[in-house]
Amino acid sequence: MSWFDSLPKVELHVHLEGAVPLAALWELIQKYGGDPSVPDIDALKRRFEYRDFSHFIQMWSWKNQFLREYEDFALIAELTARDMAAQNIRYAEMFFSPSLFVRHGLEVQRLAEAVRTGLGRATGITVALVADLVRDYGPKAEARTLAQLHEVKDQGVIGIGIGGSEAAFPPEPFEPVYREARRLGFHTNAHAGEAAGTVSIWGAIECLQAERIGHGTRACEDPDVVQRLVDMQVPLEMCPLSNVRTGVVDKLSNHPIREYVQQGVKVTVNTDDPKMFDTSLAQEYRLLERECGFTKAEICRLILAAIDSSWLPEQGKRELASEFKRHPAWE
């Protein structure tokens, strides 16, 4: 086992539906009658090679058609949590997208309960849930989703985010939804600066008042945005290999993560959709060392930044950081 594998880790930006082990997804595809385009698991792997960001979104939607029943979500939650624990990820704040599956007749509340049931079967990791609202559905529909989520906060749903077609649906119309989420005690995140530019980041910070930004990759297009992130210490949930796989960045050595760290932006490292991008958190850190010049000590500081940026209570943050620093692999 490499140093990167043995290191205790935290993940703040990972989507349940994109982290399903491929063997489990293959079984679900067979459960629902198969698909001629994926005659075997190797063909399934090839489906997750993307021409661009739009093609990735198409594959995301294609995959979701094989998640139809509550038991499917309990299964993928269990297997994903077990897989993450095996990677020595000790704590995660995981997105799930309940409103995507209402078309299958699933209820938001029962879906959240199913996910929590599956997570409860795994050991060695603590997982909090963040509901990723879908901007494409509009603020009125997602206000209803928020109200339903409030009924199942006791399932460990601690926050909301907003995903979907960032370039087509700006954040500002969702300001009332975010205001209500804060009133109900949810933490807030927003995908921004990935498929759209800095105007999306401005909207997420200034209008939605998001506590963290998912990705924020394109903040470098406007120095004022970068300075705002530094001044406010709004954490970025950066997903370097995701950005390369979807064409947001042409190659890892050109990723702005090193620049952001040097400028004082609060940066965390995450996998986004690890099984769809053929990555892991250990792999992200390994390649950041090789391609971007991060030292092992800097990688440890990135992990501590993730703990500090998490939505754990302050005492929980201190305890987790102390535990990590005592680990034999810690620099």
TORVOVEX-39994 format. One record per residue: residue in three letters; y, z, x of N, C-alpha, C in turn. Coordinates in steps of 0.001 Angstrom, whole numbers, padded with zeros to 6 digits, always signed. Atoms other than C-alpha are relative to their C-alpha. Example, Ala and Ser with C-alpha at 12.3 -4.5 7.8 and 13.67 -1.06 7.14 Angstrom:
ALA-001190+000000+000890-004500+007800+012300+001200+000000+000900;SER-001190-000060-000820-001060+007140+013670+001090+000730-000770;
//
This chain:
MET-001200+000000+000851+000000+000000+000000+001248+000000+000885;SER-001215+000095-000794+003412-000975+001372+000957+001135-000335;TRP-001040-000993+000257+006420+001312+001643+000664-000263-001339;PHE-000671+000357+001250+008005-000557-001275-000833+000392-001213;ASP+000885-000367+001098+004965+000067-003458-000072+001510-000178;SER+000192-001445+000083+004627+003754-002608+001268+000742-000386;LEU-001276-000650+000289+008324+004542-003072+000120+000325-001487;PRO-000241-000287+001420+009060+006364-006369+001238-000750-000487;LYS-001037+000918+000459+011264+004170-008539+000422+000302-001432;VAL-000577-000110+001342+013421+004037-011665+000403-001394-000442;GLU-000399+001303+000539+014010+001027-013925+000844+000205-001250;LEU-000931-000151+001123+016938+000707-016331+000170-001276-000818;HIS-000169+001254+000732+016743-002942-017398-001321-000762+000046;VAL+001279+000680+000125+013282-004072-018433-000286-000154-001485;HIS+000291+000302+001406+012308-005723-021715-001502+000133-000235;LEU+001407-000170+000327+009030-004592-023238-000678-001342-000218;GLU+000643+001269+000368+008336-008066-024609-000147-000947+001180;GLY+000116+000831-001202+008803-009598-021144-000760+000662+001123;ALA+000721-000757-001021+006783-006981-019271-001482+000131-000329;VAL+001397-000105+000428+003448-007436-021046-000908-000624+001060;PRO+000948+000618-000937+000611-007939-018533-000589-001278-000582;LEU+000403+001310+000507-000506-011551-018776-001381+000022-000644;ALA+001330-000071+000620-004116-010624-019551+000097+000479-001442;ALA-000186-000489+001367-002920-008710-022613+000642-001065-000879;LEU-000618+001074+000769-000673-011573-023713-001016-001086-000315;TRP+001051+000998+000225-003597-013963-023296-000907+000424-001149;GLU+000837-000493+001088-005704-011760-025572+000703-000132-001353;LEU-000740+000131+001250-002963-011761-028202+000081-001457-000450;ILE-000029+001423+000343-002695-015541-028056-001327-000405-000639;GLN+001317+000302+000581-006441-015760-028712-000164+000649-001361;LYS+000087-000708+001279-006151-013210-031509+000609-000829-001126;TYR-000693+000762+001042-003772-015520-033367-000306-001494+000063;GLY+000480+001372+000114-005746-018723-032941+000201-000873+001203;GLY-000181+000782-001215-004785-019821-029466+001146-000984-000091;ASP-001045+001022-000086-002402-022532-028361-000526-001083+000934;PRO+000557+001070-000834-003554-025943-027060+000732-000176+001336;SER-000762+000177-001237-000801-025880-024442-000374+001011+001078;VAL+000429-001006-000990-002369-022833-022767-001513+000203-000130;PRO+001461-000109+000133-006121-023441-022490-000611+001130+000814;ASP+000499-001111-000802-006493-020695-019873+001187+000794+000531;ILE-001071-000899-000434-004538-017896-018238+000850-000630+001110;ASP-000800+000694-001021-003467-020124-015333+001054-000887-000657;ALA-000973+000805+000737-001813-022453-017831+001084+000883-000598;LEU-000993-000947+000518-000124-019414-019352+001014+000344+001088;LYS-000909-000285-001110+001336-018541-015952+000984-001151+000220;ARG-000872+001168-000223+002685-022075-015628+001042-000155-001104;ARG-001014+000056+001059+004473-021757-018984+001251+000776+000392;PHE-001122-000850-000396+006677-019172-017286+000641-000479+001302;GLU-000793+000634-001048+008238-021601-014831+001104-000774-000715;TYR-001126+000410+000849+011713-022553-016014+000883-001047+000672;ARG-000961+001003-000472+014007-025531-015703+001397+000595+000117;ASP-001330-000603+000043+017066-023447-016571-000046+001185-000963;PHE-000044-001188+000859+018225-020468-018634-000418-000337-001428;SER+000356+000403+001364+017874-022354-021926-001514-000133-000149;HIS+001456+000147+000044+014258-023187-021106-000673+001366-000005;PHE+000535-001366+000030+013590-019511-020389+000065+000578-001415;ILE-000148-000522+001363+014945-018580-023842-001039-000636-000928;GLN+001031+000657+000805+012603-021165-025387-001366+000648+000211;MET+001292-000617-000303+009618-019612-023625-000059+001444-000510;TRP-000066-001360+000558+010757-016119-024662-000355-000048-001485;SER+000260+000119+001438+010731-017224-028301-001437-000433-000264;TRP+001384+000456+000173+007410-019023-027910-000967+001168+000124;LYS+000869-001140-000254+005749-015895-026521+000028+000999-001163;ASN-000141-001025+001041+007094-013671-029300-000783-000300-001268;GLN+000748+000326+001214+005161-015559-031979-001379+000662-000011;PHE+001311-000622-000082+002025-013761-030768+000077+001532-000089;LEU-000175-001427+000283+003446-010308-031541+000315+000115-001484;ARG-000156+000087+001449+002921-009908-035269-000310+001285-000755;GLU+000438-001193+000702+001438-006528-036129+000399+001244+000795;TYR-000383-001247-000667+002318-002926-035373-000955+000337+001137;GLU+000977-000335-001037-000895-002518-033412+000227-000843+001256;ASP-000329+000815-001178+000230-005367-031126+001027+000713+000864;PHE-001057-000676-000748+003288-003353-030160-000493+001289+000632;ALA+000594-001186-000618+001308-000172-029597-000800-000398+001235;LEU+000810+000477-001119-001027-002157-027345+000877-000378+001194;ILE-000793+000461-001146+001655-003819-025234+000823+001139+000596;ALA-000736-001143-000531+003634-000589-024929-000897+000825+000911;GLU+000932-000774-000828+000590+001265-023636-000287-000709+001321;LEU+000394+000713-001208-000449-001434-021177+001175-000214+000943;THR-001184+000158-000848+003089-002036-019946+000334+001308+000699;ALA-000293-001294-000614+003663+001678-019343-001026+000337+001071;ARG+001023-000251-001014+000356+001986-017512+000242-000851+001245;ASP-000278+000904-001116+001250-001012-015363+001192+000502+000814;MET-001168-000508-000699+004654+000458-014518-000322+001286+000756;ALA+000387-001238-000677+003156+003862-013690-000801-000302+001263;ALA+000785+000387-001176+000717+002145-011315+000889-000506+001131;GLN-000967+000445-001013+003779+000731-009510+000865+001153+000520;ASN-000754-001199-000360+005092+004296-009065+001424-000030-000550;ILE-001252-000123+000751+007930+003773-011520-000136+001273-000830;ARG+000154-001323+000596+008484+007350-012666+000785+000135-001320;TYR-000845-000105+001199+011213+006840-015283+000550-001382-000311;ALA-000540+001303+000414+012337+003812-017301+000746+000152-001316;GLU-000679+000187+001276+014804+002998-020031-000261-001442-000403;MET+000588+001301+000313+013087+000089-021718+000574-000583-001284;PHE-000436+000724+001184+014521-002470-024106-001193-000371-000874;PHE+000875+000687+000945+012671-003502-027216+000905-000617-001052;SER-000862+000804+000881+013970-005990-029793-000565-000041-001407;PRO+000677-000077+001302+012868-004870-033261+000447-001045-000999;SER-000461+000924+001035+015060-007199-035288-000572-001403+000174;LEU+000631+001311-000193+013321-010240-033733-001257-000152-000849;PHE+001321+000057+000606+010138-009332-035578+000003+000322-001488;VAL-000110-000222+001443+011425-008650-039070-000577-001189-000756;ARG+000518+001205+000676+010411-012238-039894-001507+000067-000227;HIS+001439-000185+000199+006780-011128-039557-000282+001092-001033;GLY+000173-001035+001008+007394-008534-042250-000065+001399+000569;LEU+000047-001321-000617+007631-005659-039781+001300+000755-000270;GLU-001158-000852+000202+009970-002755-040407+000449+000579+001336;VAL-000553-000491-001250+012278-001619-037621-000530+001390+000320;GLN+000413-001386-000240+011326+002029-038061-001465+000081+000425;ARG+001426-000067-000317+007566+001496-038025-000317-000682+001329;LEU+000205+000652-001283+007828-000859-035075+000347+000955+001136;ALA-000373-000987-001012+009664+001795-033070-001074+001073+000133;GLU+001057-001012-000025+006985+004304-034023-001250-000535+000695;ALA+001164+000607-000648+004251+001887-032916+000192-000059+001512;VAL-000281+000053-001443+005915+001381-029536-000145+001390+000614;ARG+000103-001364-000528+006217+005145-029064-001452+000473+000029;THR+001420-000352-000005+002553+005594-030017-000680-000558+001239;GLY+000597+000608-001187+001544+003155-027292+000468+000661+001286;LEU-000525-000648-001201+003816+004730-024707-000625+001373+000195;GLY+000580-001328-000082+002341+008109-025538-001407+000029+000556;ARG+001360+000080-000543-001074+006913-024382-000012-000150+001516;ALA-000094+000179-001449+000178+006335-020824+000471+001294+000651;THR-000413-001174-000757+000632+009020-018191+000658-000435+001298;GLY-000599+000274-001299+002625+009229-014981+001357-000651-000067;ILE-001315+000623+000159+005821+007735-016400+000626+000525-001293;THR-000777-000334+001192+008528+008755-018854+000810-001220-000388;VAL-000707+001204+000462+009955+005923-020964+000877+000351-001190;ALA-000935-000054+001123+013063+006112-023123+000207-001416-000512;LEU-000134+001318+000622+013758+003255-025525+001461-000333-000276;VAL-001324+000541+000289+016880+001111-025852-000208-001211-000890;ALA+000177+001110+000938+017017-001175-028876+000983-001112+000333;ASP-000835+001142-000349+018307-004604-027902+000320-000782-001271;LEU-000430+000750+001171+020278-005976-030842+000172-001471+000370;VAL-000034+001446-000244+020412-009768-031217+001329-000551-000475;ARG-001353+000440+000357+023911-011185-031111-000033-001224-000913;ASP+000113+001204+000827+022710-014419-032745-000057+000327-001493;TYR+000158-000364+001403+022033-012533-035995+001297+000498-000631;GLY-001294-000417+000527+025625-011364-036333+000124+001493-000185;PRO-000212-001452+000068+027198-007901-036600-000450+000634-001306;LYS+000395-000605+001284+026449-007381-040295-001492+000315-000010;ALA+001451-000213-000017+022701-007820-039857-000371+001090+000990;GLU+000385-000974-001008+022593-005747-036694+000572+001389-000287;ALA-000432-001315+000500+024614-002959-038321-001106+000626-000841;ARG+001136-000510+000776+021661-002649-040709-001117+000466+000932;THR+001013-000404-000971+019287-002565-037739+000363+001340+000623;LEU-000455-001261-000586+021374+000217-036198-000270+001167-000950;ALA+000249-001063+000976+021147+002271-039406-001481+000341-000067;GLN+001441-000241+000019+017376+001839-039411-000452+000722+001267;LEU+000346-000654-001264+017157+002852-035750+000378+001472-000011;HIS-000436-001397+000059+019070+006021-036494-001046+000886-000664;GLU+001043-000764+000676+016176+007085-038716-001154+000362+000927;VAL+001131-000245-000914+013797+006988-035732+000490+000351+001407;LYS-000464-000467-001304+015919+008423-032941-000993+000967+000622;ASP+000956-000970-000521+013228+011073-032632-001191-000666+000687;GLN+001025+000737-000726+010950+008348-031257+000461-000335+001424;GLY-000498+000227-001362+012952+008434-028037+000863-001227+000128;VAL-000953+001119-000046+015382+005673-028971+001363+000599+000350;ILE-001197-000695-000479+018384+006762-026914+001227-000890+000072;GLY-001158+000880-000146+020587+003674-026822-000205-001333-000671;ILE+000062+001377+000486+021387+000187-027998+000594-000922+001064;GLY-000599+001051-000809+022167-003029-026186+000239-001201-000887;ILE-000161+001247+000743+023012-006553-027207-000424-001149+000901;GLY+000511+001139-000741+021070-009589-026041+000146-001265-000827;GLY-000083+001262+000734+020515-013122-027255+000855-001022+000718;SER-000725+001158-000558+022672-016215-026744+001416+000402+000381;GLU-001271-000558-000457+025498-014760-024698+001140-001014-000036;ALA-001058+001007-000073+027409-018026-024241+000512-000407-001376;ALA-000380+000459+001345+027432-018828-027969+000568+001111-000876;PHE-000398-001116+000865+028071-015349-029382+000682+001080+000837;PRO-000733-000975-000826+030805-013285-027678-000172+001421-000529;PRO+000259-001385+000397+030698-009487-027789+000968+000573-001026;GLU-001046-000666+000775+033948-008740-029646-000337+000257-001471;PRO+000304-000291+001408+032643-009102-033240-000902+001215-000211;PHE+000920-001133+000129+030164-006303-032520+000679+001339+000273;GLU-000705-001248-000283+032867-003722-031807-000263+001070-001057;PRO+000297-001044+000997+032335-001921-035167-001420+000550+000116;VAL+001384-000445-000169+028575-001770-034513-000085+000999+001140;TYR+000023-000893-001156+029153-000176-031123+000737+001307-000292;ARG-000728-001217+000366+031693+002255-032515-000899+000908-000840;GLU+000907-000788+000834+029164+003356-035130-001159+000543+000835;ALA+001091-000482-000854+026427+003598-032499+000423+001249+000764;ARG-000483-001187-000718+028534+006027-030491+000114+001191-000951;ARG-000132-001089+000974+029249+008040-033627-001358+000616-000296;LEU+001347-000468+000316+025502+008295-034242-000696+000609+001218;GLY+000560-000639-001186+024913+009519-030702-000818-000889+000908;PHE+000709+000924-000875+023471+006384-029105+000831-000314+001241;HIS-000633+000591-001166+024263+005302-025565+000120-001510-000221;THR-000241+001431+000222+025466+001701-025201-000050-000805+001289;ASN+000145+000981-001073+024674-001241-022975+000362-001361-000585;ALA-000195+001374+000480+025553-004941-023202-000393-000983+001089;HIS+000233+001124-000902+024103-008031-021581+001313-000774+000128;ALA-001250+000730-000214+027087-009789-020018+000030-000545+001424;GLY-000131+000579-001328+027923-012053-017108-001288-000582+000540;GLU+001242+000665-000405+024523-013743-017065+000069-001466-000416;ALA-000104+001374+000492+024544-016861-019263+001441-000398-000276;ALA-001433+000266+000189+028313-016558-019770+000765+000647+001153;GLY-000792-000440-001134+031154-015824-017366+000685+001336-000208;THR-000636-001310-000051+033575-013001-016809+000652+000416-001310;VAL-000585-000378+001281+035161-013159-020259-000981+000854-000801;SER+001028-000788+000676+031867-011780-021557-000026+001430+000532;ILE-000020-001336-000600+032043-008864-019120+001229+000771-000471;TRP-001214-000646+000505+035647-008117-020106-000228+000525-001419;GLY+000232-000399+001388+034597-008040-023765-000931+001187-000111;ALA+000956-001101+000039+031663-005736-023067+000640+001313+000437;ILE-000626-001218-000516+033808-003279-021111+001134+000461-000907;GLU-001243-000384+000673+037109-003339-022971-000165+000151-001512;CYS+000131-000030+001460+036013-004023-026546-001189+000863-000439;LEU+001180-000760+000402+032476-002677-026825-000052+001373+000655;GLN+000034-001244-000777+033116+000099-024290-001424+000344+000430;ALA+001378-000193-000438+029588-000388-022997-000045+000903+001225;GLU+000140-000928-001123+028458+002364-020643-000612-000675+001220;ARG+000591+000771-001098+026411-000071-018554+000018-001470-000379;ILE+000032+001440+000203+026376-003830-018110-001338-000536+000481;GLY+001226+000671-000374+023106-005746-018143+000314-001280+000754;HIS-000227+001110-000927+023246-008199-015233+001399+000110+000628;GLY-001317+000009-000629+026980-008709-014581+000058-000898+001223;THR+000145+000830-001192+025931-011322-012053+001257-000795+000317;ARG-001119+000914-000219+028979-013530-012544+001349+000713+000074;ALA-001257-000748-000139+031583-010775-012178+000826-000521+001172;CYS-000693+000471-001201+032438-012271-008773+000909-001187-000269;GLU-000878+001124+000332+034109-015199-010551+001428+000441-000284;ASP-001342-000537+000252+037086-012917-011256+000149+001320+000756;PRO-000169-001243-000775+038191-010346-008639+000521+001164-000839;ASP-000508-001083+000855+039982-008394-011363-001134+000690-000755;VAL+001156-000595+000666+036664-007875-013179-000738+000914+000971;VAL+000685-000820-001004+035047-006628-009989+000769+001297+000228;GLN-000798-001202-000229+037925-004228-009418-000087+000944-001179;ARG+000125-000837+001191+037660-002997-012997-001332+000754+000008;LEU+001309-000635-000089+033953-002292-012499+000010+001124+001037;VAL-000108-001028-001040+034769-000385-009317+000797+001190-000513;ASP-000880-001082+000464+037593+001603-010896-000666+000866-001059;MET+000630-000728+001096+035586+002558-013970-001399+000499+000345;GLN+001371-000325-000404+032273+002890-012109-000996-000258-001130;VAL+000959+000450+001009+030494+001009-014880-001207-000584+000742;PRO+001153+000500-000747+026957+000497-013548-000422-001405-000453;LEU+000616+001291+000272+025501-002994-013293-001509+000137+000105;GLU+001460+000059-000033+021840-003393-014164-000373-001384+000539;MET+000214+001312-000614+021201-006209-011702-001486-000320+000056;CYS+001379+000486+000045+018033-008306-011906-000073-001247+000880;PRO-000173+001135-000911+018080-010511-008792-000986-001146-000200;LEU+000950+001098+000115+014831-012473-009150+000055-000667-001360;SER-000230+000599+001315+015443-012995-012861+001096-001059+000098;ASN-001123+000932-000131+018750-014643-011955-000386-001266+000755;VAL+000471+001170-000742+017008-016933-009478-000935-000839-000869;ARG+000986+000731+000815+014169-017852-011845+000669-000791-001129;THR-000657+000688+001115+016579-018806-014652+001138-000908+000455;GLY-001013+000905-000522+018990-020681-012374+001415+000525-000063;VAL-001344-000580-000026+021935-018293-012745+000516+000048+001432;VAL-000286+000026-001437+021823-018033-008920-000988-000964+000638;ASP+000882+001042-000538+020415-020853-006798-001089+000541+000918;LYS+001003-000621-000857+018633-018653-004257+000396+001442+000271;LEU-000244-001435-000093+018282-014960-003570+001019+000346+001069;SER-000948-000301-001070+020246-015049-000330+001447-000221-000426;ASN-001350+000224+000524+023251-016227-002372+000346+000928-001158;HIS-000273-000922+001101+022988-013445-004940+001152+000929+000382;PRO-001168-000814-000342+026214-011396-005144-000265+001494+000132;ILE+000273-001436+000011+024442-008009-005158+000503+000695+001257;ARG-000461-000614-001243+025202-007305-001486+001523+000151-000006;GLU-001455-000019+000086+028868-008176-002036+000479+001117-000917;TYR-000421-001041+000945+029092-005853-005042-000165+001394+000605;VAL+000224-001304-000620+027594-002917-003161+001086+000287+001033;GLN-001018-000177-001028+030028-003444-000289+001379+000262-000592;GLN-001300-000180+000637+032963-003557-002706+000102+001301-000785;GLY-000031-001278+000687+031996-000258-004307-000411-000040-001447;VAL+000542+000062+001354+030472-001485-007565-001273+000847-000049;LYS+001206-000798+000173+027792+000851-008879-001127-000927-000443;VAL+001038+001003+000200+024625-001251-008676-001363+000667-000123;THR+001412-000372+000109+021068-000681-009874-000828-001278+000056;VAL+000890+001154-000144+018078-002979-009316-001135+000115-001004;ASN+000956+000012+001107+015695-003984-012101-000738-001333-000032;THR+000827+001212+000048+013138-006632-013080+000247-000877-001223;ASP-000311+000770+001203+014329-007759-016553-001274-000303-000801;ASP+001234+000411+000675+011145-009562-017704-001053-000265+001072;PRO+000758+000168-001242+008768-008956-014800-001196-000929-000088;LYS+001180+000854+000077+005653-010720-016084+000383-001455-000294;MET-000472+001364+000226+007689-013742-017167+000666-000566+001248;PHE-000659+000449-001230+009379-013887-013750-000871+000224+001234;ASP+000931-000219-001100+006330-013014-011631+000614+000899+001071;THR-000619-000927-000935+008022-010023-010063-000420+001424-000326;SER+000186-001437+000205+007854-006248-009764+001185+000673+000664;LEU-001120-000697-000614+010342-003602-008757-000184+000095+001512;ALA+000265-000004-001444+008648-003285-005359+000352-001349+000616;GLN-000307+001346-000516+008973-007053-004936+001503-000239+000058;GLU-001462+000144-000021+012666-006959-005847+000571+000645+001268;TYR-000515-000705-001171+013335-004384-003132-000474-000648+001296;ARG+000533+000663-001197+011086-006142-000622+000830-001240+000350;LEU-000751+001232-000255+012978-009409-001019+001479+000276+000254;LEU-001376-000363-000331+016374-007686-000990+000120+000362+001474;GLU+000001-000288-001439+015455-006404+002463-000080-001294+000797;ARG+000238+001215-000785+014226-009795+003656+001105-001031-000134;GLU-000938+001092+000246+016761-012120+002048+001467+000431+000007;CYS-001391-000444+000137+019883-009978+001629+000385+001096+001000;GLY-000337-000912-001078+019676-007597+004577+000123+001456-000369;PHE-000043-001418+000363+019298-004319+002697-000953+000794+000890;THR+000864-000891-000764+017942-001494+004844-000787+000893-000949;LYS+000777-000914+000830+015369+000971+003587+000866+001157-000487;ALA-000899-001076+000431+018038+003671+003510+000892-000470-001141;GLU-000819+000540+001086+020215+001417+001336-000811-000151-001275;ILE+000860+000120+001176+017285+000778-000989-000187+001369-000650;CYS+000094-001351+000559+016834+004527-001389+001286+000366-000748;ARG-001272-000298+000679+020524+004780-002277+000114-000774-001313;LEU+000013+000752+001255+020085+002041-004893-000833+000717-001056;ILE+000845-000734+000939+017295+004075-006464+000718+001250-000492;LEU-000778-001164+000422+019482+007183-006482+001122-000406-000956;ALA-001032+000496+000913+022220+005099-008117-000583-000256-001384;ALA+000656+000220+001297+019731+004170-010841-000219+001329-000721;ILE+000161-001315+000622+018943+007831-011454+001336+000479-000549;ASP-001316-000466+000416+022639+008656-011612+000547-000813-001174;SER-000483+000873+001076+023295+005688-013948-000833+000122-001265;SER+000882-000131+001160+020457+006636-016277+000652+000870-001060;TRP-000497-000824+001104+020970+008368-019606-000794+001295-000128;LEU+000600-001323-000048+018954+011388-018591+001092+001061-000069;PRO-000956-001103-000120+020696+014739-019056+000272+000290+001477;GLU-000387-000239-001395+022492+015872-015892-001056+000802+000747;GLN+001035-000792-000650+019837+018470-015145-001214-000861+000321;GLY+001119+000906-000234+017152+015804-015509+000250-000926+001172;LYS-000349+000847-001141+018968+013562-013070-000171+000752+001311;ARG+000098-000796-001234+019206+016328-010481-001456+000264+000369;GLU+001407-000297-000264+015543+017211-010840-000743-001239+000485;LEU+000689+001231-000405+014384+013592-010571+000423-000410+001407;ALA-000478+000347-001336+016572+012905-007536-000621+000911+001053;SER+000599-000951-000937+015268+016049-005850-001472-000304+000223;GLU+001418+000357-000105+011683+015053-006596-000187-001222+000888;PHE+000104+001229-000787+012219+011583-005133+000248+000277+001477;LYS-000352-000270-001399+013817+012925-001960-001096+000768+000737;ARG+001110-000706-000626+010760+015097-001338-001226-000881+000220;HIS+001155+000881-000104+008421+012116-001553-000203-000447+001459;PRO+000246+000361-001406+006733+011213+001779+000591-001345+000415;ALA-000521+001316-000343+008015+007624+001581+001521-000036+000111;TRP-001465+000034+000082+011651+008640+001182+000618-000014+001385;GLU-000723+000079-001273+014010+007724+003999+000998+001142+000083;
//
